[in-house]
Amino acid sequence: MKKSNVILYIAMSLDGYIARLDGAVDWLDDVEGEGDNGYSEFYSQVGTVIMGRKTYEEVLNLTNEFPYAGKACYVLSIHPQESSPEVTFTDEELETLVSRLKEQSDGYVWLVGGGQLVKQFLEKNLIDEIELYIIPKLVGEGIPLFPEGTPPANFELTDTGRYGQIAALKYRSKMNGAG
């Protein structure tokens, strides 16, 4: 059985932010795109969703229905809460968790965010692919996709695309033989 790839699929402002300082992503609301900008196609290939606690809390603030129902969903937290039918909270060691999820998932392991978790994944060389959607806005200040102290990493550009005013960039890690 082929292992699933860990993919960072995320939108970022022109100045490198994934959210405002308070976690809000309202700046994504009125961007001229095309349909759902390829999200449905991507999401249909996802088997497992993984995110940090702050990202999870922001997701809950955005919608009344949990958007990842039907997918295995893991929230990493230093102080895990009691898990629910929709979400497993964990403080499991990152390499062990990711290795297990890559074996078990029947699709991509989607790293939703946030920035600190992206940094931790990069420190451990756990990201196989990145799909980055550049939103043509300057947020000014906020939560960066790649926080200070993010380690160097090499990726190769595998595809580019456009959804209205949104630039889509796809990369594959040159560090771990993803494919």
C-alpha positions in Angstrom: 0.0 0.0 0.0 1.3 3.4 -1.0 1.9 5.9 1.8 -0.1 9.0 1.8 1.7 12.3 1.3 1.5 15.2 3.9 0.4 18.3 2.0 0.3 21.8 3.2 -2.7 23.3 1.3 -3.1 26.9 2.4 -3.9 30.5 1.3 -1.5 33.3 2.1 -1.5 37.0 1.6 1.0 38.7 -0.7 2.9 39.8 2.4 3.1 36.2 3.8 0.3 36.0 6.3 -2.3 33.3 6.8 -4.4 35.2 9.3 -4.7 38.5 11.1 -3.1 38.8 14.6 -6.4 37.7 16.2 -6.6 34.7 13.9 -9.3 36.2 11.7 -9.3 35.3 8.0 -11.9 37.8 6.9 -9.5 39.2 4.2 -10.2 36.0 2.2 -13.9 36.8 1.8 -14.1 39.1 -1.2 -11.3 37.7 -3.4 -12.1 37.3 -7.1 -11.6 33.6 -7.7 -13.3 30.9 -9.8 -15.9 28.8 -8.2 -14.4 27.2 -5.1 -10.9 27.7 -6.5 -10.2 24.0 -6.8 -11.0 23.2 -3.2 -13.6 20.5 -3.8 -11.3 18.6 -6.1 -8.5 18.8 -3.5 -10.7 17.9 -0.6 -12.0 14.8 -2.3 -8.4 13.5 -2.3 -7.9 14.1 1.5 -8.1 11.2 3.9 -6.9 12.8 7.1 -6.9 16.4 8.4 -4.4 17.7 11.0 -4.1 21.1 12.6 -3.0 23.0 15.7 -5.4 23.9 18.5 -5.5 27.6 17.6 -6.4 26.8 14.0 -9.1 24.4 15.3 -10.6 27.0 17.5 -10.7 29.5 14.6 -12.3 26.9 12.3 -15.1 26.5 15.0 -15.6 30.3 15.1 -16.0 30.5 11.3 -18.9 28.0 10.9 -21.8 26.3 12.7 -21.0 22.9 11.1 -17.6 21.3 11.5 -16.2 21.5 7.9 -14.1 18.3 8.1 -16.8 15.8 9.2 -16.3 12.5 7.5 -12.5 12.8 7.5 -10.1 11.6 10.2 -9.3 14.8 12.0 -6.4 15.3 14.5 -5.8 18.4 16.6 -2.3 18.7 18.1 -2.1 20.4 21.4 0.2 20.5 24.4 -2.9 20.1 26.6 -5.2 17.9 24.6 -8.9 18.0 25.3 -11.3 15.1 25.4 -11.7 13.8 21.9 -15.1 13.9 20.2 -16.6 11.8 17.4 -15.3 14.3 14.8 -11.9 15.2 16.3 -9.0 13.4 18.0 -7.0 15.7 20.2 -3.4 14.5 20.7 0.0 15.4 22.1 1.6 12.4 20.4 5.2 12.8 19.2 5.0 14.4 15.8 7.1 11.9 13.8 5.3 8.9 15.3 1.8 10.5 14.6 2.6 11.5 11.0 4.2 8.1 10.2 1.1 6.3 11.5 -1.3 8.7 9.7 0.6 8.4 6.4 0.2 4.6 6.6 -3.5 4.7 7.7 -4.9 7.5 5.5 -6.6 6.7 2.3 -5.8 10.1 0.8 -3.6 13.1 1.5 -2.8 14.0 5.1 -3.7 17.6 5.0 -1.8 20.0 7.3 -4.3 22.8 7.6 -2.1 25.0 9.8 -1.3 27.1 11.6 2.1 28.7 11.3 3.7 27.2 14.4 2.6 23.7 13.4 4.0 24.3 9.8 7.3 25.3 11.4 7.3 22.1 13.5 6.6 19.9 10.5 9.4 21.6 8.5 11.8 21.2 11.4 11.1 17.4 11.2 11.0 17.3 7.4 7.4 16.1 7.4 5.9 18.1 4.5 5.9 16.3 1.2 4.0 18.8 -0.9 2.8 22.4 -0.6 -0.2 23.9 -2.5 0.0 27.6 -1.9 -2.7 30.0 -2.9 -1.5 33.6 -3.1 -4.3 36.1 -2.3 -3.7 39.6 -3.9 -4.0 41.5 -0.6 -1.5 42.9 1.9 -2.7 42.1 5.4 -0.1 44.4 7.0 0.5 42.3 10.1 -0.7 39.0 11.2 0.2 35.3 11.6 3.0 34.4 9.1 2.9 31.2 7.2 6.5 30.7 8.0 7.2 32.1 11.5 10.6 33.4 12.6 13.0 30.4 13.1 11.5 28.3 10.4 14.3 26.1 9.1 15.6 26.1 5.5 13.9 23.6 3.2 14.1 22.9 -0.5 11.1 22.4 -2.7 10.7 22.2 -6.5 7.9 23.9 -8.4 5.7 21.2 -10.0 2.7 23.3 -11.3 1.2 26.7 -11.4 -2.3 27.8 -11.9 -4.7 30.7 -11.6 -8.2 31.1 -10.2 -9.3 34.6 -11.1 -7.0 36.8 -9.1 -5.6 33.9 -7.0 -2.2 32.4 -8.0 -1.8 28.7 -7.3 1.6 27.3 -6.8 2.4 23.6 -6.2 5.6 22.4 -4.8 7.2 19.0 -3.9 9.8 18.5 -1.2 13.3 17.9 -2.5 14.3 16.6 0.9 12.3 13.4 1.3 11.6 11.9 -2.1 7.8 12.8 -2.1 6.0 11.8 -5.2 
